[in-house]
Amino acid sequence: MKKDLHPENYRLVAFKDMSNEKVFITRSCAPSKETITVDGVEYPVVKLEVSSYSHPFFTGKMKFVDTAGRVDKFRNKYKAHYEKVAANK
């Protein structure tokens, strides 16, 4: 293995899919302030909105995920514009 190939903080990290609570552990240098205990071992945890456990490509199920309310924010931001367009029709 090449010398100094990986960062010094390269370690085992638990990634948690927040849409279905699945957890998988892999090596990473992703920063994390929180920890989680899996099988009696404590790992730093990185929370994900979508992973292979919940992505439609891997599950074969189409599912609309709007965790941040992006659609509502967009509609509220451009509400006046849409009303003007509808009134001119």
N, C-alpha and C positions, 0 to 999 in steps of 0.2 A: 504494500500500500504506500502511496506517495506521502512523504512527510508534509505536515501542515495542510493537508487536503480539506479536512473538516474543521469547522469552528470549535472552539474549546467548550462551548455550552451545548454541544450536540449530545442529546440524551433521550431516554424513553419519555414520550409524552402521550397522554390520553386525549383523544379527540372525541367530543361528544356531539352527536347530531341532536339538536334541540327539538326537531319536529317529531322524533320518535324515540328519543332517549337512548339510542344505541351508542355504545362506546367501543372504540377500537384503539389499540396501542401501537405506536410505531416510533421510530427515531425521528427527532426533529430538533431544530434550534429555535422554534417559535416561542416568543415570550409569553409568559403567563404568570399572573399573580395568584390565581386560585389553584387548589389541589383537589383531587378526587381519590378515593380509595377503591381499588379494584382487586378482588381476590386477596385482600389483606395487605396490599402494597400501595403506598401513596405515590401518585404521579401528578405532575403539573397538568392542568386540563385546559384545552382550547375548545371553545364552543363554536359549533358550525351551524349555519342555517340549513345547508343542503350538503349531503354526502352521498356516497354510492348506495347507502341504505334507503335514501328517500328521493333520489333524483329519478325523474320519469324514464330516462334512457335505460337505467339499470333495473327499475322495478316494473316497467311496462304499464304503469298506471299514471294517467295524467292527473295532476293535482295543482290547483292554483294556490301559491303561497305568497301572501302579501304581509309579511311580518312587520314591516316598517310603515304600513299605511301609505305607500307611495302613490297608489291610484287615487286615494282620497285627497292627498296633498296636491296632486296634479289637477284634479277636478276643481278644487277650491281656488287654486292659483289662477286658473283660466276660466273661471265661472263667468265673469263679466264679458269676456270675449265671446264665449259660446252664446250668451244671451243676446249680444249684439248681432251675431250671425243669424240666430233663429228669428229675430225680429225683422231682419232685412229680407227674409225669404218670402 
